């Protein structure tokens, strides 16, 4: 049961939204603020990322330097007080926590948020608390990846410490493949502007189904908003996520275990307030935490969720940050889902055919192609974006999944690959 921690106040509130330049989610958060009658201040890395209509309610901050970004927000708030600082995506969670703490606003402890941004720190915090997770080792540039792969148990997964959206996550079935995966991950880090000589994670591959958990924290208490099944197997060699469907079709006892595991994980990390997005493997040996992020679900996937009388996830997040009421905000009863449309191969997008046919599929509520024609596209594990999103609602999860698959089958993605 979601509960509020403050009354609705009639005066106009102001929220500062940290919007990375490449985010999908600016529009949905701005719309949610408008529904609440909340004034928005936009903070981003570049002026061109901000809406022209903001009329001075905009701030340039270096999101890659959390301390400097937090200082800029606090300085801005001295002249233009804000009632909440909310990170829209992963890149903004650390400066948001730091700034909100200094301003006395609802926030997560900055060290806890920092741990979620570093997969090694996250793994170590979970290990110290005894939270079930894959066996892991940390690989420096001089370490023998093949030996570490054998130590955690094969097959294994080699991954970067800092990237997200499955970028650079590669399965290896033998020691030689682990060494090759490490070389490829370091090249991806270099391409992403990250340190190619930094540590890598080597983890035991966990068999079984995977679910995503969307939650909201209030004073350290976790409210699970939704559990998404991922019906397409995530067995590698790369881990491209496609279909999310809620409510989960897992047995009630397993869902209880998933809920308890995520609650234990956020407690181990020290998270206390705001959205949580977690990935959990459900295998033959029980549930294991794959990852916990101090943010909500990425991309446009939040559009698959509705609460109360059509309230969006973004509105729930803003209500929590502002201390507004959350009573009666349970997820709608109908099943819903989203498909992140995969990029079939790297190259230049020529066109996507069959969009109208996909929209006509029963149960489909939206088709959003987020890459424009003529733009380069990159497949996993190097890529960091999807081609777009399909959204569906139906009476049952099975019908939602079927609608998403049928709509995807209608699409023909034409990519011009370099010769």
Secondary structure, DSSP 8 states (H G I E B T S, - for coil): ----SS---SS--EEEEE--TT-S-HHHHHHHHHHHT-EEEEEESSGGGS-GGGTT-EEE--TTSHHHHHHHHHHHHHHS--SEEEESSGGGHHHHHHHHHHHT-S---HHHHHHHT-HHHHHHHHHHTT--B--EEEE-TTS-HHHHHHHH-SSEEEEESS--TTTT-EEESSHHHHHHHHHHHHHHHHHTTS-TTS-EEEEE---SEEEEEEEEEETTEEEEEEEEE--S---SSB----EEEES--S-HHHHHHHHHHHHHHHHHHT--SEEEEEEEEEETTEEEEEEEESS---TTGGGG--BTTTB-HHHHHHHHHHT---TT--B-SSEEEEEEE---SSEEEEEEE-HHHHHTSTTEEEEEE-S-TT-EE--TTT----SEEEEEEESSHHHHHHHHHHHHHH-EEEEE---
